[in-house]
Amino acid sequence: MTAPVQLRSLLFVLNPISGDIDKADLEGTIRSYCHERGRQAAFFHTTGDNDLERLREHLQHVAYDAVFAAGGDGTVSLVAEALVEGELPLGIIPLGSGNGLSKDLGIPQQVEEALRLTWDFEVLTMDTIRVGGKFSAHLADLGFNALVVERFDQGDVRGPGAYIRIATQEFINFEPEHYHIKTDLEEWEGPAFMLTIANANTFGSNVVINPEGELDDGQFEICLIDPFPNAAAPGILYNLYTSGFDNSAYTRRLCCSRATITVPGKDNVLVQIDGEPMRLPTPVEVEILPQSLRVLTPKAQNQEPAPPTK
Ligand SMILES: Nc1ncnc2c1ncn2[C@@H]1O[C@H](COP(=O)(O)OP(=O)(O)OP(=O)(O)O)[C@@H](O)[C@H]1O
């Protein structure tokens, strides 16, 4: 399966609130960029309500060559879920507070540079994950980060400052849960500060939770951080920001293609999936959908193709 050599008809899914970024000029910028290069741009605006159903419905009625998510990881996940197991490729214009998946894919973080994907691209067919039956393109987790994401989601203030304030407050009284994990390859049981189900590598915050994970290897990683003494926190944080996840006595990774996660004594558990907090019944079944999503990425080599004309 190959992408059309030329992407002529493009849909841009715009999230008006993502990243607290003013998008008043965005449509005009995208429209004229595409027009100058002989592409047609159409727009779909998210509302925060029934977006997946509305987008699926729209895609059944109008034919496009690619669909771009213009927003943060939540918007990327929404569009990815609408496209999963189909032919249409996903493009990303990073416009959220974190933009983790776009960073993992090497997509430029500036709008005009990311728009280059409309005419100069490669196609990566990446894996996606189902966590308790829910779609995940990027990262899901249980434990500390899921709690902070839930509190953040309930609050009125967005941005990295609010996240750090909530994380600091929650850290003081945080009680790690006990987990039982059975994968297709091994079994592990114990308490964990946090447990990340990782298809990708990097959180929007630039924390590298899964440094060696590959997006298209048919496997995912369960990255565990054990409970740790306060004195170990700076070292763990340093490792997380320097791709050194495995360099700590408090971390471990299980690599697998299927897992069952149980929280003894609990019939449901808080999980964040691609930035959205939710409660899922336990046990939580996790499985990989190998090579299930086609994504546009920048060309690996720095070859300069001639810009397209109309
Ligand atoms: N028009 C809208 N009004 C309010 N909320 C919206 C709207 N469109 C989408 N959303 C919400 O935006 C969220 C996804 O935002 P996204 O992750 O793309 O950006 P973000 O700024 O990085 O978000 P976050 O700060 O939560 O990570 C979803 O929760 C979705 O329901």
The ligand as an SDF file (V2000), in Angstrom:
LIG
                    3D

 31 33  0  0  0  0  0  0  0  0999 V2000
  -13.9180   23.3720   20.4690 N   0  0  0  0  0  0  0  0  0  0  0  0
  -13.4940   22.7850   21.6030 C   0  0  0  0  0  0  0  0  0  0  0  0
  -13.8360   23.3090   22.8070 N   0  0  0  0  0  0  0  0  0  0  0  0
  -13.4190   22.7610   23.9550 C   0  0  0  0  0  0  0  0  0  0  0  0
  -12.6510   21.6460   24.0170 N   0  0  0  0  0  0  0  0  0  0  0  0
  -12.2550   21.0810   22.8620 C   0  0  0  0  0  0  0  0  0  0  0  0
  -12.6650   21.6140   21.5960 C   0  0  0  0  0  0  0  0  0  0  0  0
  -12.1400   20.8470   20.6260 N   0  0  0  0  0  0  0  0  0  0  0  0
  -11.4480   19.8610   21.2430 C   0  0  0  0  0  0  0  0  0  0  0  0
  -11.4920   19.9990   22.5850 N   0  0  0  0  0  0  0  0  0  0  0  0
  -10.8110   19.1610   23.5880 C   0  0  0  0  0  0  0  0  0  0  0  0
   -9.4030   19.3450   23.4100 O   0  0  0  0  0  0  0  0  0  0  0  0
   -8.7350   18.2170   23.9640 C   0  0  0  0  0  0  0  0  0  0  0  0
   -7.5680   17.8010   23.1090 C   0  0  0  0  0  0  0  0  0  0  0  0
   -6.6400   18.8400   23.0910 O   0  0  0  0  0  0  0  0  0  0  0  0
   -5.1830   18.5760   22.5300 P   0  0  0  0  0  0  0  0  0  0  0  0
   -4.5540   17.4570   23.2840 O   0  0  0  0  0  0  0  0  0  0  0  0
   -5.2240   18.4500   21.0710 O   0  0  0  0  0  0  0  0  0  0  0  0
   -4.4590   19.9210   22.8370 O   0  0  0  0  0  0  0  0  0  0  0  0
   -3.5800   20.3430   24.0830 P   0  0  0  0  0  0  0  0  0  0  0  0
   -3.6600   21.8050   24.2540 O   0  0  0  0  0  0  0  0  0  0  0  0
   -2.2280   19.7670   23.9370 O   0  0  0  0  0  0  0  0  0  0  0  0
   -4.3600   19.6720   25.2050 O   0  0  0  0  0  0  0  0  0  0  0  0
   -3.8300   19.3650   26.6570 P   0  0  0  0  0  0  0  0  0  0  0  0
   -3.3370   20.6650   27.1860 O   0  0  0  0  0  0  0  0  0  0  0  0
   -5.0780   18.8200   27.3020 O   0  0  0  0  0  0  0  0  0  0  0  0
   -2.7470   18.3340   26.4190 O   0  0  0  0  0  0  0  0  0  0  0  0
   -9.7730   17.1160   24.0900 C   0  0  0  0  0  0  0  0  0  0  0  0
  -10.0670   16.9350   25.4700 O   0  0  0  0  0  0  0  0  0  0  0  0
  -11.0040   17.6780   23.3740 C   0  0  0  0  0  0  0  0  0  0  0  0
  -12.2010   17.2170   23.9340 O   0  0  0  0  0  0  0  0  0  0  0  0
  1  2  1  0
  2  3  1  0
  2  7  2  0
  3  4  2  0
  4  5  1  0
  5  6  2  0
  6  7  1  0
  6 10  1  0
  7  8  1  0
  8  9  2  0
  9 10  1  0
 10 11  1  0
 11 12  1  0
 11 30  1  0
 12 13  1  0
 13 14  1  0
 13 28  1  0
 14 15  1  0
 15 16  1  0
 16 17  2  0
 16 18  1  0
 16 19  1  0
 19 20  1  0
 20 21  2  0
 20 22  1  0
 20 23  1  0
 23 24  1  0
 24 25  2  0
 24 26  1  0
 24 27  1  0
 28 29  1  0
 28 30  1  0
 30 31  1  0
M  END
$$$$
